């Protein structure tokens, strides 16, 4: 059974920081590409950051320079360090795991990030 369990969300003031983590189980973590998506109320779910199994990364333009994605294959975790947070970063953040060759793709249950002054 595949599980992606996110943690680290919460309420933060603009300009603050949060670190999201996603613990994966039931997959061979090291061969999966990992990512973070987010969905704000009334909006579509969009890619925030992505890291391949070879540690290549890419980011949405809106978070470049503020967010950093990283992975720890020894701990089966992927993290998203979010700095200089803005009100528009408020969303539910979802962890994903994808294996292109097999077409397998999994989602976590999401963690809420809310910006409020």
C-alpha positions in Angstrom: 0.0 0.0 0.0 1.4 3.3 -1.1 1.2 6.2 1.3 2.4 9.8 1.0 2.0 11.6 4.3 2.5 15.4 4.4 3.3 17.4 7.5 4.4 20.9 8.4 1.6 23.0 7.3 0.0 25.7 9.4 -0.7 29.3 9.9 2.1 31.8 9.2 2.5 35.5 8.8 3.5 37.0 5.5 7.3 37.1 5.2 7.6 34.0 7.4 8.8 30.5 6.6 7.5 26.9 6.7 9.0 23.6 5.9 6.7 20.9 4.5 7.7 17.3 4.6 6.3 14.2 2.9 7.1 10.7 4.1 6.6 8.0 1.5 6.1 4.3 2.0 5.1 1.4 -0.2 7.3 2.6 -3.1 10.9 2.3 -4.1 11.4 6.0 -3.3 14.7 6.5 -5.0 13.3 5.7 -8.5 10.4 8.1 -8.2 10.2 11.7 -9.3 8.7 13.7 -6.4 6.8 16.9 -6.4 4.6 19.4 -4.6 1.4 20.8 -6.0 -1.0 23.3 -4.4 -4.6 24.2 -4.7 -6.1 27.4 -3.5 -9.9 27.7 -3.0 -11.7 28.0 -6.3 -8.6 27.4 -8.3 -7.0 24.5 -10.1 -4.2 22.4 -8.7 -0.8 23.7 -9.9 2.7 22.4 -9.8 4.9 24.2 -7.2 8.1 22.3 -7.4 9.5 19.1 -8.8 12.6 17.0 -8.2 13.6 14.0 -10.3 15.1 10.8 -9.1 18.4 12.3 -10.3 17.9 15.5 -8.2 17.0 17.8 -11.1 14.6 20.5 -9.9 12.2 22.9 -11.4 9.8 25.4 -9.9 6.8 27.5 -10.7 7.8 31.0 -11.6 5.8 32.3 -8.7 8.0 30.5 -6.1 11.4 30.7 -7.7 14.0 32.1 -5.3 11.7 31.6 -2.3 11.0 27.8 -2.2 13.4 24.9 -2.3 12.6 21.3 -2.9 14.9 18.5 -1.6 14.8 14.8 -1.1 16.4 12.3 1.2 16.4 8.9 -0.3 17.7 7.3 2.9 14.6 8.5 4.8 12.1 8.3 1.9 11.2 11.9 2.4 10.8 15.0 0.2 10.7 18.5 1.7 9.7 21.9 0.6 11.3 24.8 2.3 9.2 27.9 1.9 10.6 31.3 2.7 9.3 34.9 2.2 5.8 33.6 2.2 3.1 35.7 0.6 -0.7 35.7 1.1 -1.1 34.2 -2.4 0.8 31.1 -1.1 -2.3 30.1 0.9 -3.4 26.7 -0.4 -3.6 23.1 0.3 -0.2 21.6 -0.6 0.0 18.1 -2.0 2.9 15.7 -2.3 3.2 13.6 -5.4 5.3 10.6 -6.5 5.6 9.6 -10.1 7.3 6.9 -12.1 7.2 7.8 -15.8 8.2 4.3 -17.1 5.4 2.5 -15.3 2.9 5.3 -15.4 2.3 5.1 -11.6 1.4 8.3 -9.9 0.4 8.9 -6.3 -0.9 11.8 -4.2 -0.8 12.6 -0.6 -3.8 13.8 1.4 -2.6 17.4 1.5 -1.6 19.9 4.2 -3.0 23.3 4.6 -0.8 26.4 4.5 -2.5 29.7 5.5 -1.0 33.1 5.4 -2.6 35.6 7.8 -1.4 38.7 9.5 
